[in-house]
Amino acid sequence: MNIKLIWYEFRYYVVDRVVRLIRVPFIILKHEWHILYIRKNEFHKSLDMDIEYMDLLSNKGRAEYLANLVVRRKLAHYNDVKLQQR
């Protein structure tokens, strides 16, 4: 195998790992920030599914995340309906 190819593969693997280690705390912080309060608009970006965060979770954690997301979306929907009725 070509030594340059091995070097490039190793370098990109290491760079990917380092970037991932740096980004993980920010991904978690963003998720925690989004669940701080219930949104009044059901189309807020915090109620979108966060694939990067789900990638960090186990299967049980993904199920809990999706259940929490459904609850937050329903509450935001009810708040949005209440605001429209006023």
N, C-alpha and C positions, 0 to 999 in steps of 0.2 A: 504494500500500500504506500501511497505517496506520503512523505513526511509533512509536506505542506497541508495536505488534506487533513491529516491527523491533528496538526497544530490548530487549524481553523475550527475543527469540530470541538476540540478541547477548549479553545478560547471561547467559543460561543456558548458551550455548556457552562463554563465558569461564569461568564458574564450574565447569562440567564439566571443562574442561581443567586448571584449577588443582587441583581435587580429585584428578584422575587423577595429576597430577605429584606430589602429596603422597603418595598411596597406593602408588604403584609401588614405592618402596624397601621399604615394609613388606610388600608382597606377596612380593617377592623374598626378604626376610629370613625370612618365615614358611616359605617353601618350603625354604630352606637349613636352617632349624632342624628341619624335619620329616625331612630325609634324613640327619641326623647319626648316628642309630643305628637298628638294626633293632628293630622293635617286637615284643613278645612276644605281643601280642593281634592277631589278624588283622582285627579290627573297629575298630581305633583310627582316630580321625578323620584322622590324618595320611596314611592310606592311601586316603582318598577322593580323587576326581578334583577338582583345583582349577581351576575354570573361569576365575577371574580371572587366575591365573598363565598358563594356556594362551592367554588372549587376548593376552598380551604376546609370545608366541613366534611364530617363523616356522613354516612347515610342517615343516621338518627338525627344529626344536626341539621341536615337538609330538610328532613320532614318537619322538624320543629320550626325552622326558618320559614318554610312555605305556609305552615299553619299560622304563624305569627303574621305573615304578610297578608294572608286572607282576612284575618281579624282586623288589621290596620286598614285594609282597603274598604271593608264593610263599614267601619266606623267613619272613615272619611266620606264614604258615600252618604251615610245618614246625615252627617254634618252638612254636606253639600245640598242635600234635599231640604234640610231645615232652613238653610240660608236662602234658598230659592223661594220658599213658601212665605217668607217675611215680606 
